Every structure is written in structure tokens, then in C-alpha cells.
């Protein structure tokens, strides 16, 4: 009993040490401007084998903590509807392939220049090409860039890199001594299993998950819903791992399949606490894995490798970005964020070591190179923020919202929002207004308006702008994707506040209805109807007759929209009056 009690106490000490390391280091590092990722890495080094020695097996921590990356990808997938993911296909298979392909060629040449054989240079270079999804996603989230266009392009590249691990592992098997003799049927079988895993996951996502969650929701057991959310994430990750693919890709795919589910926000809320804790644990594990004895014995080679790989990869990323028409600041930021190697390199190097391509010492050197590059990335991003090129749009002289209170919150103050504000202000309502265009904000001030700089897709901005106490939230922006995200966020966070939204067209109006808005209006509908009525009068129609015609047009349009909301964009086409002459 005494022995068991001693063992339990030892394990509890380790748990307390992990929690304390994160709780102490992260706020300190964020306070001094170095970010949470670097805080976790340094804390891991401090309590690991080469610090206080509270942990001896960092790999065991990493194996568990990798689930944090898996859950992060699941949450990202929840934000990616299939149509949106399909819309990113050019970024994924165009930008992503271009960056990965050119980086592999360039980094392989770096390895050869450092004296590696072509096979080892290929393995070392490709491992470094696979960027750290965990670090980049965390930094994007902290910078508020995850949902921006430039952030989405980085996400597309990371998705392609996750896909690339499969062919890269196959190439490593071919490079192994005797690898050419591997049977064709074995390779075909492996590809078949991978495709089968994807197909099975897609089928389960389309036909099983929503009925499952409806059944569990009817039981009204919150803890069961949480367990089911974890089951979906971990089960999809396991399915992909058994199929030879990455766990993160499986979780991402599951998130995409559930992105249009009515349980999406519930799933995100259930997974978020686990994701945050496990992702922090992952960074702690990476810090513990830094083998100082290997670095001390091979410090010159490791430091040279880190510098050469990071510089060359940054230059290539910048060049590819500029060739594909990214701005100079965006290309520089992408290079700073993605210059490191990532966690998938550990998998690739382990496979190369087991295949006999690299020995144990080389594996340790390459692994230390990757970990050092991951530790340096937050510093590179800090340097970019301080010394890098700034965006051309200046926000000087504009204020951000803070504890605003108003009867209505207007999001977007362009030509539509300006007109919408007039009846509210004329009625004496207090109105809070936010916009992301500093030029609009400055011009509005000249006409007597107080507009604050804020992005309505961010929950903290909505709270600061007074959405929780407003009697109505008015979405007046012309970005259809952002309008939909704001509507979903507002309905999930402030369910009792009516949301009114401007729609670009009929499809956008249907999306907003599905998002739960209380009222939507296509931006050209009323002006077009008024224009049409005047056209009837101009050709000689009587005012009463013109009014009756317009009432019928409005009735058919409303009926058609109701049908399209349920049956798709073509459901109400019989209600359209066309001018084609029937044969």
C-alpha cells in the first residue's frame, strides 16, 4: 500500500508540475510580449529531463498531447463548410503544391551542400518542409488572423502539407535499402486502405453523425453530448491513422462534415476546453524533447542546419507568395510564420530511421534541428511585428469599441449602413456603429457620425460594441461570407437579440435564413421593385394597376424564397415570369 501511495503521489507531482509550468510561464511570456507558445516551450525545457528532471520520457507526453493538435484541426474544420473548402481548392492544390514542391527541392540542395547523401538530404529537407500546424494555428489565433483571407491561405497550405505526409512516407519506403523490391501490391493495398478510410469517414459524417447527435440531444444529458463530441474527434483521428493518414487530417475532415450541422456550436463549446489544455501540453512536450546533450555534442552542425533551413525556406515561401501575387507584407508574414519544421517531421524521421536511411545519431540531430526551429518561430514573428513592413491601411485616429451601449448595433457603415442609420437616429434611438474600413470611419466623422474600428466576426469585438445589451443587431456589410459568420456567431452568443442582415443575392439570403436571422433583405430588392413600378407607370399603366402588379410580384418573390430555403435555389423557378416564347 505504501508503494502504491508513493507511486500515486509521484504521478500527482508530475500533473501539478505540468499545470504549474503552464500557469506560471504563459502569462509571464505574454506579459513581456513573447507569446504563449514560447512560454510553453521554455516551461517544458525547465521541467523536463534537462531542467528540473521531473519528467524523463517527453515522448510519452507528446503522444498524448498530439490530441490537442487533432482537436484544433477539428474546430478549424467546423468553420469550413464543404462549399467553402471547395472554394479553397486553388489555394490548397495550387499555392500549397507550389510552396511544398519548391521548398522540397531547395531544402534538399541545402542538405547536399552540408554533406548529406541525396537520400538523407531528401529526408531532412522534406521533414523541414512540413510546417508545424500547432504553432502556426496558435499564432494565427493569437493574432486574430485565422479567419482573414491571408490566414485562410496559410490554412490551405497546412492542409496540403498534412496530405503530403502520405506520399512522402511512401517515397521514404522506396528510398530504403531494398525498398525498390517492395511489392507493387503492397503499395496498392496501402493506398486502397487510405482511400477506404476517407470514404468510410465521409459516409459516417453524412449519414450517421447528425442522427446520432439528434438522438443524444433528445436525452438531454450534457455529459453524454460531451463524450460523443470527444468520440467523434478521436474516432475520426483513429480511422485516419489506421488508414496510414494523419490523425489531424481525420479530425479536420470530421469537422468539415459537421460544419453544417445544427449542433456545430455545441460541439465547438464541448471540445474547446480539451483542445486548449492538450495543445498547451503539446508545446510543453516539445520543450521537454529538446535534447541538450545532442545539441552540445553537435552544436555547430545543428545551429548551421537551423539557420540554413530556416533562411532558405523563408526565402522560398516569400518568392512563391510574390509570384502568386501576394502583397509584400503578406509574403513576409507568411515566411515568418512558416519558416520552421513541424511535428510531422518526427514521424517522417522515425520512418526513415526504421527503414535504415538514417542512423540514430542523425535522427537525433534532425529532430533537435526541428525543435529549435519551432522554438525560434515565435521570436521571428515578434521580430516581424516590430521591424517588418506594415499594412498600407492606417488606423491612426480611429477608436476601437469599449463597453458601448446602444439600442441598435450597426455592423458596417458603407452606403447601405449609412442609409439604415437614418430612421433609427431620427427616431431618437442610440446607435453603436463599427466598421473595418478606416477611410469610411474618418469620412463619417466629417458628417457627424461616431464610428468605431472593429471586426464583427470577432466575439470580443461584438461584446465590446454592446451586442449583448442591444435590442437589435444590424449586419450591413457587403462581404457575404463575413455576414454569414457574424449572423451565426451572434445567434449562438446572443440568442435573444434579433439579428437583421443585408443579403447580396438570393443564395446569400437563404444562407442567412439558415443562420437564424430574424430578417434579411437583398440589397437591390426594394430599389429594383420601385424602379419596376416606375417603369410600368412610364409605359402608361394606371397607378392602381401598377400597385396591384407589384403586390403580386412581391407575393411570388416571397413564396419563391420560402420554397428555395427548403428545396434549393431552383425550387421556385416555376414562379418566375420569363420572356422566352414556348414552341
HELIX and SHEET records of a PDB file:
HELIX    1   1 UNK A    2  UNK A   31  1                                  30    
HELIX    2   2 UNK A   36  UNK A   47  1                                  12    
HELIX    3   3 UNK A   58  UNK A   78  1                                  21    
HELIX    4   4 UNK A   82  UNK A   87  1                                   6    
HELIX    5   5 UNK A   89  UNK A   90  1                                   2    
HELIX    6   6 UNK A   91  UNK A   95  3                                   5    
HELIX    7   7 UNK A   96  UNK A  113  1                                  18    
HELIX    8   8 UNK A  118  UNK A  129  1                                  12    
HELIX    9   9 UNK A  133  UNK A  142  1                                  10    
HELIX   10  10 UNK A  149  UNK A  175  1                                  27    
HELIX   11  11 UNK A  179  UNK A  181  5                                   3    
HELIX   12  12 UNK A  184  UNK A  207  1                                  24    
HELIX   13  13 UNK A  209  UNK A  219  1                                  11    
HELIX   14  14 UNK A  222  UNK A  242  1                                  21    
HELIX   15  15 UNK A  247  UNK A  257  1                                  11    
HELIX   16  16 UNK A  264  UNK A  288  1                                  25    
HELIX   17  17 UNK A  292  UNK A  297  1                                   6    
HELIX   18  18 UNK A  299  UNK A  323  1                                  25    
HELIX   19  19 UNK A  328  UNK A  337  1                                  10    
HELIX   20  20 UNK A  343  UNK A  354  1                                  12    
HELIX   21  21 UNK A  360  UNK A  387  1                                  28    
HELIX   22  22 UNK A  415  UNK A  426  1                                  12    
HELIX   23  23 UNK A  438  UNK A  446  1                                   9    
HELIX   24  24 UNK A  459  UNK A  464  1                                   6    
HELIX   25  25 UNK A  480  UNK A  493  1                                  14    
HELIX   26  26 UNK A  506  UNK A  515  1                                  10    
HELIX   27  27 UNK A  525  UNK A  538  1                                  14    
HELIX   28  28 UNK A  543  UNK A  567  1                                  25    
HELIX   29  29 UNK A  573  UNK A  575  5                                   3    
SHEET    1   A 6 UNK A 452  UNK A 453  0                                        
SHEET    2   A 6 UNK A 431  UNK A 435  1                                        
SHEET    3   A 6 UNK A 408  UNK A 411  1                                        
SHEET    4   A 6 UNK A 472  UNK A 475  1                                        
SHEET    5   A 6 UNK A 498  UNK A 503  1                                        
SHEET    6   A 6 UNK A 519  UNK A 522  1                                        
END                                                                             
